[in-house]
């Protein structure tokens, strides 16, 4: 059963993004065998866009940035009533049981609340889903309702009152970015990678792809806590972005892995120079937090690949080769 938390009820947040991360993290701890997520009801595009998710049940594959038709989602039908909803058997529900989302995700129980602005417009939803039947009670519904009101307050605080277009654009942007680092999330980065590979294939542009991995993040989490780990990931995001040019594209692939598209980069030496700049910035930025945390990087030319996915695979292989070289160099007696 969900219970209230002083982490969210007694503190303020500087932004909607910070508030949403805190709410989802709190719910993740208090919901057993469930997935909790925040979504944007993009009625202009006719889509439900997943902004962020926490999956206590890893069998639910919820990827931030993904979208589905509004009329096939449970959230749209819930939010149309402008009221929270709970069901202990989504498959048997006369409305939810026929929806594409219920069938695709095999949802047993569902509890959700709409994120409603002061003018009555529902712009998003806060939801929890579980495989098992009867997973949620009225206390769960009340907590999600309270958290949805909190998120609506912070969202409205960030935008001019009544400016629905600005609010919707903000939510669409958040659906494409990683909530911790504000870089592109994996789905959005891979979409950009596909576009750049197509340009390379047609001979319009030439680019290099860099993959970076934060070594030692788990040890840092274990030694100093996840707040330190999050700070290290933000350090990595800052350094990778600061070393890039304005035309380059930087994203977080997930966990401790990042990627950078060096757009229009035609020479291997230029890719190597970027890695040198990024490494110097990373060493300078991270040293004050955790000296033993380092970042391994590898790169490959997009022209070397037969597809965007292969480009990512080859750059990933180059990164792991770099990691192995570093590991051997660190062994006693090496050098």
Secondary structure, DSSP 4 states (H G I P E B T S, - for coil): -----HHHHS---SSHHHHHHHHHHHHHHH-TTEEEEEEEEETTTTEEEEEEEEESSTTS---TT-EEEGGG-HHHHHHTTTS-EEES-GGGSTTGGGSHHHHHHT-SEEEEEEEE-TTS-EEEEEEEEESSTT---HHHHHHHHHHHHHHHHHHHHHS-TT-HHHHHHHHHHHHTB-TTT-SB-HHHHHHHHHHHHHHHHTTS---EEEEEEEETHHHHHHHH-HHHHHHHHHHHHHHHHHHS-TT-EEEEEETTEEEEEETT---HHHHHHHHHHHHHHHHHHHTTT-TT-EEEEEEEEGGG-SSHHHHHHHHHHHHHHHHHHHHHHHSTT--
